[in-house]
């Protein structure tokens, strides 16, 4: 998968922006008092650069709190004037964009539900044509990297170069203990495809409860995500939306203080040692690829032999023996059971496919 996207780094969006970019604020704007009190507490933490608040809330059912609407933009304007914090709001329609621009909102973000609809994304992109404003794009609800990438491309194609992705987790059938499964491999692959794209993790929506925020935030930083978006409310217990995942400014400060902000690079000696170890991994990977090729060649031979003797592809007894023997061997070597089992399942799936192709080849 390849793409051609021109993106400006975060430190060129505004003066004094840098990584990691810390975004905080309530899930929803509920009152001017709530916004101002929360924002003033956050402004004391110099690391916070952007104040977030949802004013249009896409709800699954119509009886939920759907946001305070346009008046929230007036409150956010006052927040910016009072605290100096930049402001960001979720937009889902061209009219939302127009209203935000009229009130001087600094950064827009597109929510997961909207990102999942290419028609909506194209409408938002057209509304942004000729506008110079940063846009953050959350991942879609379902784990579809192409859908996420497509939304980013649509916004970039109309001239928006200040773009970040927001990793907020994905809906899966069983995401426990999280509200939305983080599926870290997806944002990591997005980083590989678009190295210049900043990715900001939203631990609040991944965790779904405040007890998991620290671990999710730390992992995001350890995986070189460029920032965090965390929901902070001056009185979370009375929040109208997502109360369980919001924290007070005091707890937020404690969370930030507990995080370890690691360096991307070390000393010359460290880099030399790291290069040596990586070279050894390269050699091991090369050997592994050759071993996999040898294994699949044997699978092909077995498939041909089964076809000649009219034998079924799947042999459950043999598969159970493989699982048992390999997992015991892995345990003896100190390898993680779940990792080895997943690897064996991938190999077995590929083996079944190879033998199925042989069986059905005329």
Residue pairs with C-beta under 8 A, 6 or more apart in sequence:
1 145
1 146
1 149
1 193
2 193
3 149
3 153
3 193
3 194
5 152
5 153
5 156
5 163
5 194
5 196
5 197
6 156
6 161
7 156
7 161
7 162
7 163
7 194
7 196
7 197
7 198
8 161
8 162
9 196
9 198
10 17
10 18
10 19
10 21
10 164
10 198
10 226
10 227
11 17
11 18
11 19
12 162
13 107
13 134
13 162
14 86
14 106
16 49
17 49
19 198
19 226
19 227
20 221
20 225
20 226
20 227
20 228
20 261
21 49
21 50
21 164
21 198
21 200
21 226
21 227
21 228
22 47
22 48
22 49
22 50
22 227
22 228
22 230
22 256
23 48
23 49
23 50
23 51
23 52
23 88
23 200
23 227
23 228
23 229
23 230
24 42
24 48
24 50
24 51
24 52
24 229
24 230
24 231
24 232
24 252
25 35
25 38
25 39
25 42
25 50
25 51
25 52
25 53
25 231
25 232
26 34
26 35
26 38
26 52
26 53
26 54
26 231
26 232
26 233
26 234
26 239
26 246
27 53
27 54
27 204
27 231
27 233
27 239
27 241
27 242
27 245
27 246
28 53
28 54
28 55
28 57
28 65
28 67
28 68
28 239
28 240
28 241
28 242
29 35
29 53
29 54
29 55
29 67
29 68
29 72
29 75
29 76
30 68
30 239
30 240
31 68
31 75
32 75
32 78
34 233
34 234
34 235
35 53
35 72
35 75
35 76
35 78
35 79
36 75
36 78
36 79
36 82
37 234
38 232
38 233
38 234
38 249
39 51
39 79
39 82
39 83
39 85
40 82
40 83
41 234
41 249
41 250
42 48
42 51
42 83
42 85
42 232
42 249
42 252
43 83
43 84
43 85
44 249
45 249
45 252
45 253
45 256
47 256
48 85
49 85
49 86
50 85
50 86
50 87
50 88
50 106
50 107
51 76
51 79
51 80
51 83
51 85
51 86
51 87
51 88
52 87
52 88
52 89
52 109
52 229
52 231
53 72
53 76
53 87
53 89
54 67
54 89
54 90
54 241
55 67
55 68
55 69
55 70
55 72
55 73
55 76
55 89
55 90
56 66
56 67
56 69
56 89
56 90
56 91
56 92
56 96
57 64
57 65
57 66
57 67
57 241
58 66
58 92
58 111
58 113
58 114
59 65
59 66
64 241
65 240
65 241
70 99
72 89
73 89
73 99
73 100
73 102
73 103
73 105
74 103
76 87
76 89
76 103
76 105
77 87
77 103
77 104
79 85
79 87
80 86
80 87
80 104
80 106
86 106
86 107
87 104
87 105
87 106
87 107
88 105
88 106
88 107
88 108
88 109
88 136
89 96
89 100
89 105
89 108
89 109
90 96
90 108
90 109
90 110
90 111
91 97
91 100
91 108
91 109
91 110
91 124
92 110
92 111
92 113
92 114
92 120
92 124
93 120
93 123
93 124
94 123
94 124
94 126
94 127
97 108
97 124
97 127
97 128
97 131
98 127
100 108
101 131
101 133
106 133
106 134
107 133
107 134
107 135
107 136
108 133
108 134
108 135
108 136
109 135
109 136
109 137
109 138
109 166
110 121
110 124
110 135
110 136
110 137
110 138
110 151
110 155
111 138
112 138
112 139
112 140
112 141
112 168
113 141
114 120
114 121
114 124
115 121
115 137
115 138
115 139
115 140
115 147
115 148
115 151
116 140
116 141
116 142
116 144
116 147
118 147
118 150
118 151
118 154
121 150
121 151
121 154
121 155
122 154
124 154
124 155
125 154
125 155
125 157
125 158
125 160
126 158
128 135
128 155
128 158
128 159
128 160
129 158
129 159
130 158
130 159
131 159
131 160
132 160
132 162
133 160
133 162
134 160
134 162
134 163
134 164
135 155
135 160
135 162
135 163
135 164
136 163
136 164
136 165
136 166
136 200
137 148
137 151
137 152
137 155
137 163
137 164
137 165
137 166
138 165
138 166
138 167
138 168
138 202
139 148
139 165
139 166
139 167
139 168
139 169
139 170
139 186
139 187
140 147
140 148
140 151
140 170
141 170
141 171
142 170
142 171
143 170
143 172
143 181
143 183
143 186
145 186
145 189
145 190
148 165
148 186
148 190
149 190
149 193
149 194
152 163
152 165
152 194
152 197
155 163
156 163
163 197
163 198
164 197
164 198
164 199
164 200
164 226
164 227
165 187
165 190
165 197
165 198
165 199
165 200
166 199
166 200
166 201
166 202
166 229
167 182
167 186
167 187
167 199
167 200
167 201
167 202
167 206
167 220
167 225
168 180
168 201
168 202
168 205
168 206
168 229
169 175
169 178
169 179
169 180
169 181
169 182
169 183
169 202
169 205
169 206
170 180
170 181
170 182
170 183
170 186
171 180
171 181
172 180
172 181
172 183
175 181
177 212
178 206
178 207
178 208
178 212
178 216
179 205
179 206
179 207
179 208
179 209
179 245
180 205
180 206
180 208
181 206
182 206
182 216
182 219
184 219
184 223
187 199
187 201
187 223
187 225
188 223
190 197
190 199
191 197
191 199
191 224
198 226
198 227
199 225
199 226
200 225
200 226
200 227
200 228
200 229
201 216
201 217
201 220
201 225
201 227
201 228
201 229
202 228
202 229
202 230
203 212
203 213
203 216
203 217
203 220
203 228
203 229
203 230
204 213
204 229
204 230
204 231
204 242
204 245
204 246
205 245
206 212
206 216
207 213
207 216
207 245
208 244
208 245
209 244
209 245
210 236
210 244
210 245
210 246
210 247
210 251
213 230
213 245
213 247
213 255
214 255
214 258
214 259
217 228
217 230
217 255
217 259
218 259
218 260
220 228
221 228
221 259
221 260
221 261
221 262
222 260
222 262
224 264
230 247
230 252
230 255
231 242
231 245
231 246
231 247
232 246
232 247
232 248
232 249
232 252
233 239
233 243
233 246
233 247
233 248
234 248
234 249
235 248
236 243
236 246
236 247
236 248
237 243
239 246
247 255
265 271
266 274
292 347
295 347
296 350
296 351
296 354
299 350
299 351
299 354
299 355
300 354
300 358
302 355
303 313
303 354
303 355
303 357
303 358
303 359
304 358
305 311
306 312
306 313
306 355
306 358
306 359
307 358
307 359
313 352
313 355
313 356
313 359
314 352
319 348
322 344
322 348
323 341
323 344
326 340
326 344
327 337
327 340
327 341
327 344
330 336
330 337
330 340
331 337
